[in-house]
Amino acid sequence: MTEEAKESAVKLYESCVFDQLLGETLRPGGLKLTARLAEVAGISSNYVVLDIACGKGTTAFFLAREYGCHVIGIDLSDKMISTCRSRAKEEAVTGRVSFLLGDGENLPFRDSSFDVVISECSFSLLPNKEIAARDIGRVLKSGGKLVMTDIILKGEVSKELRSQISFACCLAGARRAEEYINLFERVGFQSPYMEDYSHELRKLTFQLAITFGSVDNFLGRLSGGPCQRKGAGDSAPSILSYQEFLRLGRPGYALVAMTKI
């Protein structure tokens, strides 16, 4: 399940469906929310920042350019890392960005390597969140900050319903905000801070309807493509499962920050 989920996530974010909708940023809120994330993290020019699931490198280049910090981006996608490295030759941030193929559940770095770890719309995609949280804590310096923006649920969803949709599409792995906070507190973080950006998810939903004709059409594209569960023939039951998940889970979007003890 774990490797299948990761493989599906990579295929989804490499797909033309997300390119068509989100372009360079691949998440709600765009760089405006990234700038707020940097403000909450207190990023400055002497910081070393880890960007988990860096995608096309848009955030890494933005942070290096605007704040003068050094950013290391990791991603499971060879295609994304190749894109990042090609872009790095064109961006005016020589020596301040680097990109590696890497897994958020097994970070390829020494202990206490980073001042800040960021995760934008990606922590929900990690199948084993406790392992990931512990490894984030391991690579952060004492007093360093984790700042994430991600899908949060405001309702309750059964395990059975979660199992009916692909983990790759953010929703199946999404949790309530307090669950994320409790998880990081268990592995040595404190001082939780949260800002609600559910309006950015509503904007994205509106974009979905315009771009694909309706949200259901978008769900159909996902369930019949990168988000189709292995062995699932007819996509219709999967669309119904997504609809039920949205109704019961009442997904929102939030910025969550915590400090390593």
Stockholm file with secondary structure:
# STOCKHOLM 1.0

chainA/1-261         MTEEAKESAVKLYESCVFDQLLGETLRPGGLKLTARLAEVAGISSNYVVLDIACGKGTTAFFLAREYGCHVIGIDLSDKMISTCRSRAKEEAVTGRVSFLLGDGENLPFRDSSFDVVISECSFSLLPNKEIAARDIGRVLKSGGKLVMTDIILKGEVSKELRSQISFACCLAGARRAEEYINLFERVGFQSPYMEDYSHELRKLTFQLAITFGSVDNFLGRLSGGPCQRKGAGDSAPSILSYQEFLRLGRPGYALVAMTKI
#=GR chainA/1-261 SS CHHHHHHHHHHHHHSHHHHHHHTTSCSTTHHHHHHHHHHHHTCCTTCEEEEESCTTSHHHHHHHHHHCCEEEEEESCHHHHHHHHHHHTTSSCTTTEEEEECBTTBCCSCTTCEEEEEEESCGGGCSCHHHHHHHHHHHEEEEEEEEEEEEEESSCCCHHHHHTSCGGGSTTTCBCHHHHHHHHHHTTEEEEEEEECHHHHHHHHHHHHHHHSSHHHHHHHHHTTTTCCTTCCCSHHHHHHHHHHHHHHCEEEEEEEEEEC
#=GC SS_cons         CHHHHHHHHHHHHHSHHHHHHHTTSCSTTHHHHHHHHHHHHTCCTTCEEEEESCTTSHHHHHHHHHHCCEEEEEESCHHHHHHHHHHHTTSSCTTTEEEEECBTTBCCSCTTCEEEEEEESCGGGCSCHHHHHHHHHHHEEEEEEEEEEEEEESSCCCHHHHHTSCGGGSTTTCBCHHHHHHHHHHTTEEEEEEEECHHHHHHHHHHHHHHHSSHHHHHHHHHTTTTCCTTCCCSHHHHHHHHHHHHHHCEEEEEEEEEEC
//
